[in-house]
Amino acid sequence: MHRQAADDFDQELLDLYDHYAHGLIERREFLSGAGKFAVGGMTAAGLLRALSPDYALAAQVAGDDPRITSETVEYDSPNGYGAISGLLVRPAAGGKRGGVVVIHENRGLNPYIADVARRLGVAGFTALAPDGLSPLGGYPGTDDEGRAMQRTLDEAKLLEDFVAAFHYLEADASSNGKVGAVGFCWGGGVCNAMAVRLPGLAAAAPFYGRQPAAADAARIKAPLLLHYAGLDKRVNAGWPAYEAALKANGVDYAVYFYPDANHGFHNDTTPRYAKVAAEVAWARTLDFFNAHLT
């Protein structure tokens, strides 16, 4: 199946979509701004469809891959929401394993994030990808609906539901006692926040995530592997203050900027996917987890 690439679109249009995808503008505002790029028979609505994820492309690792076992599990929300569901993936070979909480974007546990959890299982880790939309019935099947649903939830309470996922993996019978986290977009911000919140977190690898307040850096004990897209002006604006705070507090971190890559470059279901950057960043992430979780 053909996927258009970021180079097929004007950067201004990609930035406009980024604002839409993160709830900074409404759909009608995107369509209005995209109108000037609608040429050659393409409509603004068509551009939105072309830029949106195509989850038919989201299976690097099949759900029935013999190298892993997968199941849906539930754990109690500390917020009184009842059960939070998540995809739990284990290596089929068994044994004591390091765990990784996989934190989704601002739209629930979609097929791309589920596939990331399976990739981690293939790589030898126990991965738990919670669905933050569980209190509302779970990921609804489309990102637009999921995004709207997630905007109704309290972000501080959402964080605690992912903190509870950390404790679930920590207590798992097959855990080797080391649990890390990886997150993407909104989930990258949660990944940073979990590093602040959890002194026992063994490693954190946020992808293009919002930075915590500089004053909170003193609470970070986990080593960090930070991935940023070179063209992501919105998120990158917070990096200088965060970097200064990490240095001032002696936090163990490594940071990589991927030139000519857009926010969301790891998501292989959208035109913003940058194959080389994504593969390099993922290889670095696996090396990082192998160093700190095994």
Secondary structure as GFF3:
##gff-version 3
##sequence-region A 1 294
A	DSSP	three_ten_helix	6	8	.	.	.	ID=ss1
A	DSSP	alpha_helix	11	21	.	.	.	ID=ss2
A	DSSP	alpha_helix	27	34	.	.	.	ID=ss3
A	DSSP	three_ten_helix	35	37	.	.	.	ID=ss4
A	DSSP	alpha_helix	44	51	.	.	.	ID=ss5
A	DSSP	three_ten_helix	55	57	.	.	.	ID=ss6
A	DSSP	beta_strand	68	76	.	.	.	ID=ss7
A	DSSP	beta_strand	83	91	.	.	.	ID=ss8
A	DSSP	beta_strand	97	103	.	.	.	ID=ss9
A	DSSP	alpha_helix	111	122	.	.	.	ID=ss10
A	DSSP	beta_strand	126	130	.	.	.	ID=ss11
A	DSSP	three_ten_helix	134	136	.	.	.	ID=ss12
A	DSSP	alpha_helix	143	150	.	.	.	ID=ss13
A	DSSP	alpha_helix	155	171	.	.	.	ID=ss14
A	DSSP	beta_strand	175	184	.	.	.	ID=ss15
A	DSSP	alpha_helix	186	197	.	.	.	ID=ss16
A	DSSP	beta_strand	203	207	.	.	.	ID=ss17
A	DSSP	three_ten_helix	214	219	.	.	.	ID=ss18
A	DSSP	beta_strand	224	229	.	.	.	ID=ss19
A	DSSP	alpha_helix	233	236	.	.	.	ID=ss20
A	DSSP	alpha_helix	239	248	.	.	.	ID=ss21
A	DSSP	beta_strand	253	258	.	.	.	ID=ss22
A	DSSP	alpha_helix	275	293	.	.	.	ID=ss23
###
